[in-house]
Amino acid sequence: MKHVAYLSLLALALVACRKDTVDAVVDQDYTVAVDNDRAERYFNEILAQADAAYKDGELPCAASVVLDTVSMPHTLRIDFGETNCLGTDGRTRRGELLVSFTGPYRQAGTVITITPQGYHVNDHHVQGLKTVTNAGENSFGQPYFTITVNGSVTAPDGSWTSTHSYQRTRTWIGGASTLALSDDVYTISGGGSGVNRNGVPFAVVITTPLRVELSCPWVVSGVVQITPELKAVRTVDYGNGACDSQITVSVNGFSFVFGG
């Protein structure tokens, strides 16, 4: 009987050990970081698309750009057409962006709302609402904007959807004195939450402000902490300022590098 009991305890120990190993492997998963990064990029760039369309009256790949400054709020409709078109940033787009705005982008108090309509980036379906409010200048004389995003990204084949809710402050730290867009530089701080493709809720906190340069299609630096429900923190490092797609994710002592 003692022998049987010993074997039973040993079996339980092996099962527990195996379960711990499985949990450790699962807790190294960085799917949540991939989903959040994709949403960050896609919702960041729709404002850049709107800025460029308003400034130039056209966009590479856009089938049409229609601006209405008579109605209030004013509207801007950017139509990329029904088939994918490759943009100068290396991303394909189709569908529309509907932009409404109460005044000029640089004017304090202006509220801009952007609604994707049938909008796809690299075949991912981007839905939701982005609101940008010009909050004036900070204590350093830099224009800054409060931003909210509530949206989702769906896989090209429709097999999964991730949802995202962001509350951010976007500070214009470079290029504000010129009308060119290519020299504009912003830092982004704040946080948010979401649910990844596997149905796991997560929280997001930007611990080092993200640096966005409009001359680059990628976030060039900054650090984000993502905490999935009941899991360890994932630390996402966007690098040291180089314009590339490389992102490092660290969790439980392991690091992974992937292209955004």
N, C-alpha and C positions, 0 to 999 in steps of 0.2 A: 504493500500500500504506500509506503514511504517513497518507493521507486516511482510509482504512478504519480503521486503527488508532486514529486520533483520534476517529472517530465511535464506535468501540467503547468507548473510554475515557469519552467524553461520555455514552454510554448508561448505562454502569455508574455514573457519577457521579450521573446523574439518578435511577436506581433507588435508589441509596444515600440520596440526598436525600429521595426520596419515602418510603422506609422510615423515615428519621428523623422525618419529619413525621407519619407514621402512628403511630409509637411514642409521639411526644409527645402526640398526641391521646388515644391509649389511656391513657397515664399520667396524664391529667387526670380519668379516670373516678372517680366517687365512690360507685359502687354499694356498695362495702364499707362505707362510712360509713353509708349508709342502712340496710343490713342489720344492722349492729352497733347502731345507735340503736334500731331497732325491737325487737331482742332485749333491749336494756337496759331499755326501758320495760315490755315485757311481763313480764319476769322480776322487775323491781322491784315491779310492782303486785300480783303474786299474794300477796306478804307483807302488803301493805296490806289486801287483800281478806280474808285470814285474820284479821288483827288486828281488823278491824271486825266480822266475823262472830262471833268469840269474845266480843268486848266486848258487842255488842248482841243476840246470839242470832239475828240475822237480817241480811239485806242487801237493799237495793233490787235487784230483778231476780232474786234467788235464789229458786228454787222451794221449796227446803228447806235448812235448816241443822241437821245432826244432830251433837250433841256427846256424846262418851262419855268420862267422867272416871273410870270404874271400871277399865277395862283399863289396862295399862301396856305401852308408852306410851299416853297418852291419844290420842284421835282426834277429828277434826273433819272432817265431809264437807259440802262446800258444793256444792249442785246448782243450776246456773243454768238447767236445763231443756234441751230438745232444739231449741228455736228461739231465734233471737237476741233478746236483750232489751237495750234501750238504758239504760246506767247513767248515774249523775249526772255522771260524768266525760266523757260524750260518746262512750264506746266501747261496742260491742255485745259480748255474751258469750253463750256456750252451753257445755254440758258441765259437768264437775265438777273441783273441787280437793279432793284428799285430803290432810289435814294430820295428822301425828303429832307429839306433843310430850311431853317427859319431865317438864316442870314449867312454872311460869308464865313468861311472856315476860321479865319483869323479874328473874328469879332467875338468879344466876350459875351456869353449868354446864348450863342448860337447852338441849336440842337440839331443834330444830324441823325437820322435813322436809316438803316440799310436793311432791306429785306431781300434775301435771295429768292428767286422764283424759278423753279426747275433748273437750279444752278448746280453745275457739276465741275469739280476740279480733279484732274487725273481720274475721271470717271467716278469719283466719290460724290454722292449727293449731299450737298450742304444746305441745311434748312435752319430757319430761326430768325432772330432779330438782333441787330447790333445798334446800340444807341451811344452817340458820342456827344458830350456837352462841353463846350469851351468854357472853362472855369476862370478865365483871365490869366493873370501872371502870379507866379509864386514869389516868395521873398527874395529870390535871386533875379527877378525880372524875366523869368522864363515862362512862356505860355504853357499851360497844362490843361489836360482834358480828363474828365471822368468818363469811364466807359463801362457799359454793361453788355453782356452777351448772354443770350439764352438760345441755345441751338443744339443741333445734332449733326453727326456725320455718319452716313450709311455706306457700307462697302459697295464696290462696283457691281457685285453679283447679288446684292441685297441680303447676304447671309448674316449680317450683324449691323447694329447701330450703337454708337456711343453718344451720350448726351453730356452737355457742358453748360455750366452757369458761371460766368466770370464777373468780378467787380474789380476794376483796375483804374490806376492813375497813369496817364500817358504824358510824359513831360518832354517838351520840344527843346532839346539841348544843343542842337546844331542845325544851321541852315535856315533859321527863322527870318534872317535879315535879307534873304534872296527869294526870288519867285521860282527858282529852279527847284524841282523835286529831288533830283539826284543827290544833292548834298544834305538832305534832311536826315537828322539823327534823333531818335527818341529813346527814352528809357521807360520801362513799364514795370510798375510795382502793384502789389495787391494780392488777391487770392481768388478762390472759387471752389467749385465742387463739380461732381459729375458722376456718371455711371459708365463703366467701361463696356466693351463689347461682350463680356461674359456676365454682365449683370451685377458687377461688383461696385458698390458706391465708393467714392474716394474724395478726399479733400486736397486742395492745392494751395500752397503758400509760396510766393516768390521771396526767397531769402536774400538773393543778390539781384538787383534790378536787371531785367532783360534789356539788352541793347539791340535796337532795330535800326538798321541803316537802309534807307530806301534804295540805295544802289546795289543792295544784296538781297536775294530772295530768301535768305535764311536768318534766323536769330543768330547774332554773332557772338554773344556772351551772356552770362547770367546763370543763376542757379535757382532751381525750383525743387521744392520738397513735395512729394505726392504720397499721401497715406491712404492706402486701400483699407476698407473696413476690416478690422481684426487682423491686420497684417502689418509688417514692418514698414518703416518709411523708405521710400525710394527717392534717392537724391539724383537729380538730373542736372548735369553740367553742360552748358552750351559752348564751352571753350573760352579762348582768351582773346577773341576779337577777329579771328580769321573768317573770311567769307567762305564757309564750307558747310556741308550738311552733317558733319560728324557730331554726335551727341553721346555723352558717357552717362550710363545709369549705374548707380551703386546701391546694393541692397545686401544686408547681412554679411558684409565683408567681401562680396563678389562684385565685380565691375563688368559691364557689357558695353560695347561700342556699336552703334548702329547709325546708318545714314538716314537723316530725316526725310 
